[in-house]
Amino acid sequence: MTIAEAVVKRLYELIDARQLTINRISTISGVTQSTVSDIVNGVTSNVKIATIKKLCDGLEISVRDFFDSPLFDDLEQELK
């Protein structure tokens, strides 16, 4: 799994656990809906840490909590 895929899966986990929509997470985090949609649809593969931080703020979790998931344990090496 790539980092981009792991970020999408983790974001969906967190959104689903809180029963939020893409529109709602974008509103509470201050990230545009198009940006969130691009992330979850795989259009954006290099999500900025500042964007992840805003999403975490909206979810009321830390960046550490975001990345504290088995999804990030065995990522593919992305050197190309």
MOPAC internal coordinates of N, CA, C and O (Angstrom, degrees):
PM7 1SCF
backbone

  N    0.0000 0     0.00 0     0.00 0    0    0    0
  C    1.4485 1     0.00 0     0.00 0    1    0    0
  C    1.5295 1   108.22 1     0.00 0    2    1    0
  O    1.2310 1   120.76 1   -39.49 1    3    2    1
  N    1.3070 1   116.15 1   140.51 1    3    2    1
  C    1.4646 1   120.77 1   177.59 1    5    3    2
  C    1.5222 1   109.56 1   -86.50 1    6    5    3
  O    1.2310 1   120.55 1   -14.71 1    7    6    5
  N    1.3197 1   116.56 1   165.29 1    7    6    5
  C    1.4554 1   121.30 1   177.34 1    9    7    6
  C    1.5291 1   110.74 1   -60.82 1   10    9    7
  O    1.2310 1   120.27 1   140.50 1   11   10    9
  N    1.3282 1   117.10 1   -39.50 1   11   10    9
  C    1.4694 1   120.45 1   179.72 1   13   11   10
  C    1.5297 1   110.52 1   -62.56 1   14   13   11
  O    1.2310 1   120.34 1   137.17 1   15   14   13
  N    1.3223 1   116.96 1   -42.83 1   15   14   13
  C    1.4644 1   120.73 1   178.54 1   17   15   14
  C    1.5230 1   111.01 1   -64.57 1   18   17   15
  O    1.2310 1   120.63 1   139.08 1   19   18   17
  N    1.3277 1   116.41 1   -40.92 1   19   18   17
  C    1.4652 1   120.85 1   179.25 1   21   19   18
  C    1.5279 1   111.25 1   -65.07 1   22   21   19
  O    1.2310 1   120.28 1   139.91 1   23   22   21
  N    1.3282 1   117.07 1   -40.09 1   23   22   21
  C    1.4627 1   121.03 1   178.20 1   25   23   22
  C    1.5238 1   110.16 1   -62.12 1   26   25   23
  O    1.2310 1   120.09 1   135.94 1   27   26   25
  N    1.3208 1   117.44 1   -44.06 1   27   26   25
  C    1.4647 1   121.46 1   179.24 1   29   27   26
  C    1.5308 1   110.50 1   -62.29 1   30   29   27
  O    1.2310 1   120.43 1   132.09 1   31   30   29
  N    1.3150 1   116.78 1   -47.91 1   31   30   29
  C    1.4708 1   120.34 1  -179.18 1   33   31   30
  C    1.5221 1   110.87 1   -62.26 1   34   33   31
  O    1.2310 1   120.64 1   137.64 1   35   34   33
  N    1.3285 1   116.38 1   -42.36 1   35   34   33
  C    1.4609 1   119.86 1  -179.99 1   37   35   34
  C    1.5223 1   111.07 1   -65.62 1   38   37   35
  O    1.2310 1   120.21 1   137.95 1   39   38   37
  N    1.3013 1   117.21 1   -42.05 1   39   38   37
  C    1.4550 1   120.91 1   178.66 1   41   39   38
  C    1.5324 1   110.03 1   -61.41 1   42   41   39
  O    1.2310 1   120.47 1   135.86 1   43   42   41
  N    1.3263 1   116.71 1   -44.14 1   43   42   41
  C    1.4651 1   119.66 1   177.00 1   45   43   42
  C    1.5275 1   111.68 1   -61.89 1   46   45   43
  O    1.2310 1   120.15 1   139.09 1   47   46   45
  N    1.3304 1   117.32 1   -40.91 1   47   46   45
  C    1.4677 1   120.39 1   177.15 1   49   47   46
  C    1.5258 1   110.92 1   -56.19 1   50   49   47
  O    1.2310 1   121.24 1   131.41 1   51   50   49
  N    1.3193 1   115.24 1   -48.59 1   51   50   49
  C    1.4569 1   120.81 1  -176.71 1   53   51   50
  C    1.5262 1   112.28 1   -68.68 1   54   53   51
  O    1.2310 1   120.68 1   140.03 1   55   54   53
  N    1.3183 1   116.30 1   -39.97 1   55   54   53
  C    1.4737 1   120.65 1   178.54 1   57   55   54
  C    1.5290 1   110.02 1   -66.30 1   58   57   55
  O    1.2310 1   120.63 1   134.33 1   59   58   57
  N    1.3254 1   116.40 1   -45.67 1   59   58   57
  C    1.4652 1   120.34 1  -179.34 1   61   59   58
  C    1.5262 1   111.55 1   -64.60 1   62   61   59
  O    1.2310 1   120.27 1   139.40 1   63   62   61
  N    1.3359 1   117.08 1   -40.60 1   63   62   61
  C    1.4679 1   121.04 1  -179.61 1   65   63   62
  C    1.5268 1   111.46 1   -61.67 1   66   65   63
  O    1.2310 1   120.90 1   149.97 1   67   66   65
  N    1.3204 1   115.88 1   -30.03 1   67   66   65
  C    1.4668 1   120.63 1  -179.45 1   69   67   66
  C    1.5306 1   112.15 1   -98.91 1   70   69   67
  O    1.2310 1   120.73 1  -176.30 1   71   70   69
  N    1.3152 1   116.21 1     3.70 1   71   70   69
  C    1.4633 1   123.49 1  -179.72 1   73   71   70
  C    1.5388 1   111.22 1    52.75 1   74   73   71
  O    1.2310 1   121.50 1  -132.13 1   75   74   73
  N    1.3330 1   114.74 1    47.87 1   75   74   73
  C    1.4567 1   121.49 1   178.45 1   77   75   74
  C    1.5230 1   110.37 1  -102.20 1   78   77   75
  O    1.2310 1   120.99 1   -14.74 1   79   78   77
  N    1.3054 1   115.71 1   165.26 1   79   78   77
  C    1.4607 1   122.02 1   173.02 1   81   79   78
  C    1.5222 1   108.16 1  -108.81 1   82   81   79
  O    1.2310 1   120.82 1   -12.98 1   83   82   81
  N    1.3206 1   116.04 1   167.02 1   83   82   81
  C    1.4620 1   120.90 1   175.59 1   85   83   82
  C    1.5245 1   109.49 1   -58.89 1   86   85   83
  O    1.2310 1   120.67 1   137.78 1   87   86   85
  N    1.3201 1   116.33 1   -42.22 1   87   86   85
  C    1.4576 1   120.48 1   179.14 1   89   87   86
  C    1.5307 1   111.48 1   -61.42 1   90   89   87
  O    1.2310 1   120.56 1   136.65 1   91   90   89
  N    1.3175 1   116.53 1   -43.35 1   91   90   89
  C    1.4686 1   120.15 1  -178.01 1   93   91   90
  C    1.5242 1   111.19 1   -67.70 1   94   93   91
  O    1.2310 1   119.69 1   135.70 1   95   94   93
  N    1.3284 1   118.19 1   -44.30 1   95   94   93
  C    1.4637 1   119.86 1  -179.76 1   97   95   94
  C    1.5162 1   110.60 1   -64.04 1   98   97   95
  O    1.2310 1   120.19 1   144.70 1   99   98   97
  N    1.3206 1   117.24 1   -35.30 1   99   98   97
  C    1.4595 1   119.00 1   178.23 1  101   99   98
  C    1.5316 1   110.02 1   -67.39 1  102  101   99
  O    1.2310 1   120.08 1   140.58 1  103  102  101
  N    1.3109 1   117.45 1   -39.42 1  103  102  101
  C    1.4591 1   121.33 1   179.49 1  105  103  102
  C    1.5249 1   111.94 1   -65.04 1  106  105  103
  O    1.2310 1   120.36 1   131.24 1  107  106  105
  N    1.3364 1   116.92 1   -48.76 1  107  106  105
  C    1.4633 1   119.12 1  -175.72 1  109  107  106
  C    1.5220 1   113.41 1   -74.95 1  110  109  107
  O    1.2310 1   120.38 1   160.30 1  111  110  109
  N    1.3253 1   116.87 1   -19.70 1  111  110  109
  C    1.4652 1   119.64 1  -179.09 1  113  111  110
  C    1.5277 1   113.15 1   -98.58 1  114  113  111
  O    1.2310 1   120.64 1   164.62 1  115  114  113
  N    1.3263 1   116.39 1   -15.38 1  115  114  113
  C    1.4591 1   119.16 1  -178.24 1  117  115  114
  C    1.5164 1   113.51 1    78.38 1  118  117  115
  O    1.2310 1   120.67 1  -162.19 1  119  118  117
  N    1.3148 1   116.32 1    17.81 1  119  118  117
  C    1.4680 1   121.92 1   176.03 1  121  119  118
  C    1.5243 1   106.41 1  -102.61 1  122  121  119
  O    1.2310 1   120.13 1   -46.33 1  123  122  121
  N    1.3116 1   117.35 1   133.67 1  123  122  121
  C    1.4586 1   118.71 1  -176.68 1  125  123  122
  C    1.5203 1   111.13 1   -59.96 1  126  125  123
  O    1.2310 1   121.26 1   -29.93 1  127  126  125
  N    1.3275 1   115.20 1   150.07 1  127  126  125
  C    1.4573 1   120.29 1   179.95 1  129  127  126
  C    1.5239 1   111.02 1   -61.23 1  130  129  127
  O    1.2310 1   120.46 1   144.12 1  131  130  129
  N    1.3204 1   116.72 1   -35.88 1  131  130  129
  C    1.4664 1   119.08 1   179.78 1  133  131  130
  C    1.5290 1   110.88 1   -65.28 1  134  133  131
  O    1.2310 1   120.36 1   142.77 1  135  134  133
  N    1.3209 1   116.91 1   -37.23 1  135  134  133
  C    1.4700 1   120.13 1   178.21 1  137  135  134
  C    1.5165 1   110.73 1   -65.88 1  138  137  135
  O    1.2310 1   120.59 1   133.33 1  139  138  137
  N    1.3343 1   116.47 1   -46.67 1  139  138  137
  C    1.4728 1   119.68 1   179.08 1  141  139  138
  C    1.5254 1   109.94 1   -62.53 1  142  141  139
  O    1.2310 1   120.27 1   137.15 1  143  142  141
  N    1.3148 1   117.08 1   -42.85 1  143  142  141
  C    1.4653 1   120.50 1   178.07 1  145  143  142
  C    1.5209 1   111.45 1   -61.69 1  146  145  143
  O    1.2310 1   120.44 1   137.70 1  147  146  145
  N    1.3363 1   116.77 1   -42.30 1  147  146  145
  C    1.4663 1   120.13 1   177.94 1  149  147  146
  C    1.5237 1   111.33 1   -61.78 1  150  149  147
  O    1.2310 1   120.31 1   142.51 1  151  150  149
  N    1.3230 1   117.02 1   -37.49 1  151  150  149
  C    1.4653 1   120.70 1   179.44 1  153  151  150
  C    1.5228 1   109.77 1   -65.92 1  154  153  151
  O    1.2310 1   120.39 1   126.68 1  155  154  153
  N    1.3264 1   116.87 1   -53.32 1  155  154  153
  C    1.4705 1   119.83 1  -174.51 1  157  155  154
  C    1.5216 1   113.13 1   -71.68 1  158  157  155
  O    1.2310 1   120.17 1   157.84 1  159  158  157
  N    1.3151 1   117.27 1   -22.16 1  159  158  157
  C    1.4599 1   120.39 1   177.38 1  161  159  158
  C    1.5244 1   113.17 1   -91.90 1  162  161  159
  O    1.2310 1   120.36 1  -178.11 1  163  162  161
  N    1.3287 1   116.91 1     1.89 1  163  162  161
  C    1.4520 1   120.66 1   176.94 1  165  163  162
  C    1.5118 1   114.80 1    78.32 1  166  165  163
  O    1.2310 1   119.88 1  -170.84 1  167  166  165
  N    1.3245 1   117.84 1     9.16 1  167  166  165
  C    1.4624 1   120.92 1   177.80 1  169  167  166
  C    1.5291 1   109.58 1   -68.98 1  170  169  167
  O    1.2310 1   121.09 1   138.94 1  171  170  169
  N    1.3347 1   115.53 1   -41.06 1  171  170  169
  C    1.4644 1   122.08 1   177.66 1  173  171  170
  C    1.5179 1   107.61 1   -99.55 1  174  173  171
  O    1.2310 1   120.35 1   -62.43 1  175  174  173
  N    1.3198 1   116.93 1   117.57 1  175  174  173
  C    1.4622 1   119.30 1  -179.05 1  177  175  174
  C    1.5248 1   112.58 1  -102.21 1  178  177  175
  O    1.2310 1   119.88 1   167.50 1  179  178  177
  N    1.3124 1   117.83 1   -12.50 1  179  178  177
  C    1.4612 1   121.92 1   178.81 1  181  179  178
  C    1.5272 1   109.79 1  -119.58 1  182  181  179
  O    1.2310 1   121.18 1   -97.10 1  183  182  181
  N    1.3250 1   115.34 1    82.90 1  183  182  181
  C    1.4566 1   120.61 1  -178.47 1  185  183  182
  C    1.5254 1   108.87 1   -76.74 1  186  185  183
  O    1.2310 1   120.78 1   -49.77 1  187  186  185
  N    1.3211 1   116.11 1   130.23 1  187  186  185
  C    1.4640 1   120.54 1   178.91 1  189  187  186
  C    1.5204 1   109.65 1   -69.72 1  190  189  187
  O    1.2310 1   121.00 1   -35.28 1  191  190  189
  N    1.3245 1   115.69 1   144.72 1  191  190  189
  C    1.4582 1   120.18 1   178.21 1  193  191  190
  C    1.5216 1   110.49 1   -62.25 1  194  193  191
  O    1.2310 1   119.76 1   149.48 1  195  194  193
  N    1.3232 1   118.05 1   -30.52 1  195  194  193
  C    1.4725 1   121.16 1   177.26 1  197  195  194
  C    1.5285 1   110.25 1   -63.33 1  198  197  195
  O    1.2310 1   120.13 1   143.65 1  199  198  197
  N    1.3239 1   117.37 1   -36.35 1  199  198  197
  C    1.4672 1   120.94 1   177.43 1  201  199  198
  C    1.5167 1   110.14 1   -69.53 1  202  201  199
  O    1.2310 1   120.32 1   137.03 1  203  202  201
  N    1.3191 1   116.99 1   -42.97 1  203  202  201
  C    1.4671 1   120.38 1   177.02 1  205  203  202
  C    1.5234 1   109.67 1   -61.02 1  206  205  203
  O    1.2310 1   120.07 1   139.38 1  207  206  205
  N    1.3246 1   117.48 1   -40.62 1  207  206  205
  C    1.4711 1   121.31 1   178.27 1  209  207  206
  C    1.5234 1   110.79 1   -60.95 1  210  209  207
  O    1.2310 1   119.65 1   136.29 1  211  210  209
  N    1.3215 1   118.27 1   -43.71 1  211  210  209
  C    1.4647 1   121.13 1   177.88 1  213  211  210
  C    1.5292 1   110.94 1   -62.31 1  214  213  211
  O    1.2310 1   120.67 1   137.15 1  215  214  213
  N    1.3248 1   116.33 1   -42.85 1  215  214  213
  C    1.4626 1   119.91 1   177.90 1  217  215  214
  C    1.5229 1   110.69 1   -62.79 1  218  217  215
  O    1.2310 1   120.52 1   138.81 1  219  218  217
  N    1.3157 1   116.61 1   -41.19 1  219  218  217
  C    1.4684 1   121.15 1   177.31 1  221  219  218
  C    1.5245 1   110.78 1   -62.68 1  222  221  219
  O    1.2310 1   120.52 1   138.21 1  223  222  221
  N    1.3204 1   116.61 1   -41.79 1  223  222  221
  C    1.4657 1   119.79 1   177.90 1  225  223  222
  C    1.5273 1   110.29 1   -59.91 1  226  225  223
  O    1.2310 1   120.48 1   136.85 1  227  226  225
  N    1.3163 1   116.69 1   -43.15 1  227  226  225
  C    1.4589 1   120.70 1   177.84 1  229  227  226
  C    1.5247 1   112.42 1   -64.30 1  230  229  227
  O    1.2310 1   120.49 1   145.56 1  231  230  229
  N    1.3169 1   116.67 1   -34.44 1  231  230  229
  C    1.4599 1   122.10 1   178.69 1  233  231  230
  C    1.5258 1   112.21 1   -83.99 1  234  233  231
  O    1.2310 1   120.77 1   174.19 1  235  234  233
  N    1.3285 1   116.13 1    -5.81 1  235  234  233
  C    1.4719 1   123.73 1  -178.12 1  237  235  234
  C    1.5215 1   112.29 1    59.12 1  238  237  235
  O    1.2310 1   121.87 1  -134.32 1  239  238  237
  N    1.3346 1   114.02 1    45.68 1  239  238  237
  C    1.4608 1   121.16 1   174.31 1  241  239  238
  C    1.5211 1   107.96 1  -132.12 1  242  241  239
  O    1.2310 1   120.95 1   -14.57 1  243  242  241
  N    1.3197 1   115.79 1   165.43 1  243  242  241
  C    1.4603 1   120.01 1   176.48 1  245  243  242
  C    1.5271 1   110.00 1   -88.09 1  246  245  243
  O    1.2310 1   121.14 1   -16.86 1  247  246  245
  N    1.3088 1   115.42 1   163.14 1  247  246  245
  C    1.4614 1   119.94 1   174.83 1  249  247  246
  C    1.5290 1   109.21 1   -61.02 1  250  249  247
  O    1.2310 1   120.78 1   143.11 1  251  250  249
  N    1.3054 1   116.12 1   -36.89 1  251  250  249
  C    1.4712 1   120.61 1   177.10 1  253  251  250
  C    1.5287 1   110.32 1   -58.82 1  254  253  251
  O    1.2310 1   120.53 1   136.28 1  255  254  253
  N    1.3458 1   116.60 1   -43.72 1  255  254  253
  C    1.4622 1   120.07 1   178.32 1  257  255  254
  C    1.5278 1   111.26 1   -63.69 1  258  257  255
  O    1.2310 1   120.62 1   142.83 1  259  258  257
  N    1.3248 1   116.42 1   -37.17 1  259  258  257
  C    1.4613 1   119.82 1   179.26 1  261  259  258
  C    1.5291 1   110.52 1   -59.17 1  262  261  259
  O    1.2310 1   120.83 1   133.97 1  263  262  261
  N    1.3233 1   116.01 1   -46.03 1  263  262  261
  C    1.4624 1   119.99 1  -175.89 1  265  263  262
  C    1.5232 1   113.34 1   -86.86 1  266  265  263
  O    1.2310 1   120.00 1   177.65 1  267  266  265
  N    1.3310 1   117.61 1    -2.35 1  267  266  265
  C    1.4592 1   121.66 1   178.92 1  269  267  266
  C    1.5240 1   109.13 1   -84.66 1  270  269  267
  O    1.2310 1   121.52 1  -105.90 1  271  270  269
  N    1.3099 1   114.70 1    74.10 1  271  270  269
  C    1.4634 1   122.33 1  -177.53 1  273  271  270
  C    1.5245 1   108.71 1  -149.88 1  274  273  271
  O    1.2310 1   120.38 1   -35.34 1  275  274  273
  N    1.3193 1   116.88 1   144.66 1  275  274  273
  C    1.4636 1   119.83 1   176.49 1  277  275  274
  C    1.5315 1   113.21 1   -59.18 1  278  277  275
  O    1.2310 1   120.26 1   161.38 1  279  278  277
  N    1.3272 1   117.11 1   -18.62 1  279  278  277
  C    1.4693 1   120.28 1   177.88 1  281  279  278
  C    1.5225 1   112.42 1   -57.08 1  282  281  279
  O    1.2310 1   120.54 1   151.14 1  283  282  281
  N    1.3232 1   116.58 1   -28.86 1  283  282  281
  C    1.4483 1   120.81 1  -175.84 1  285  283  282
  C    1.5294 1   113.67 1   -97.44 1  286  285  283
  O    1.2310 1   120.39 1  -173.71 1  287  286  285
  N    1.3260 1   116.86 1     6.29 1  287  286  285
  C    1.4646 1   120.78 1  -176.21 1  289  287  286
  C    1.5323 1   113.24 1   -75.83 1  290  289  287
  O    1.2310 1   119.53 1   138.99 1  291  290  289
  N    1.2966 1   118.51 1   -41.01 1  291  290  289
  C    1.4602 1   121.57 1  -172.78 1  293  291  290
  C    1.5297 1   111.43 1  -126.65 1  294  293  291
  O    1.2310 1   120.50 1  -120.24 1  295  294  293
  N    1.2999 1   116.66 1    59.76 1  295  294  293
  C    1.4661 1   121.13 1  -178.89 1  297  295  294
  C    1.5141 1   110.55 1   -77.10 1  298  297  295
  O    1.2310 1   121.50 1   -30.01 1  299  298  297
  N    1.3297 1   114.74 1   149.99 1  299  298  297
  C    1.4576 1   120.19 1   175.07 1  301  299  298
  C    1.5082 1   109.80 1   -66.50 1  302  301  299
  O    1.2310 1   120.76 1   -32.96 1  303  302  301
  N    1.3150 1   116.15 1   147.04 1  303  302  301
  C    1.4517 1   120.25 1   172.61 1  305  303  302
  C    1.5250 1   107.57 1   -71.10 1  306  305  303
  O    1.2310 1   120.76 1   -47.88 1  307  306  305
  N    1.3201 1   116.14 1   132.12 1  307  306  305
  C    1.4646 1   119.20 1  -173.27 1  309  307  306
  C    1.5158 1   114.06 1  -110.08 1  310  309  307
  O    1.2310 1   120.12 1  -160.27 1  311  310  309
  N    1.3063 1   117.38 1    19.73 1  311  310  309
  C    1.4593 1   120.19 1   175.47 1  313  311  310
  C    1.5149 1   108.32 1   -76.37 1  314  313  311
  O    1.2310 1   121.19 1   -52.13 1  315  314  313
  N    1.3210 1   115.33 1   127.87 1  315  314  313
  C    1.4654 1   118.31 1  -178.41 1  317  315  314
  C    1.4989 1   110.31 1  -135.92 1  318  317  315
  O    1.2310 1   120.10 1   180.00 1  319  318  317

